[in-house]
Amino acid sequence: MYNGLCERCVWSKEIRSDRGSLFTLCTRGLTDPAWPKYPRLPVLQCTGFEAGPLRIIFLDVADAPGAPIPGAVSTLNRLVAESGARLIVIGADEVQNWLEEHRAEAPARSFVILTTRSLPDTVPRDLSDRAIRMDVTRGLTGEQAAAALAILDSVL
């Protein structure tokens, strides 16, 4: 779901209902009645917008089998929802280029690289502490998702 400005706003928080529906809460609206608690999406203009840190999950599955692993897909979906990160499918060797190209428009303050390839071959040495190698047959596990969330929560 594309939220517009809410995707990067410090006031925005994603809320999942008991039935699994996803909503975007404007926490500014909790204390100031001038702001809607649940704005109509996508928000394209907002005078209260304050850019928050951009969180990114780089997903490199270059050598993964053709069919996705269902358990791994749901684990990845939970990680994206919990972290509020943007998911970008990319070759791990292209991460540095992406970060440099997008530095001006949205500097990444927090990111993790999930890859199925061997780390020394695909991830630059200076980014290796932000990379997690997934098993090509199991995909992303719950333990790896927790480690990825810890990396996203850390400060660069």
Buried (B, 14 or more C-beta within 10 A) or exposed (E): EEBBBBBBBEBBBBEEEEEEEEBBBBBBBEEEEEBEBEBEBEBEEBEBBEEBBBBBBBBBBEEBEEEEBEEBEEBBEBBBEBBBBBBBEBBBBBBEEBBEEBEEEBEBEBBBBBBBBEBEEBBEEEBEEBBBBBEEEEBBBEEBBEEBBEBBEEEE
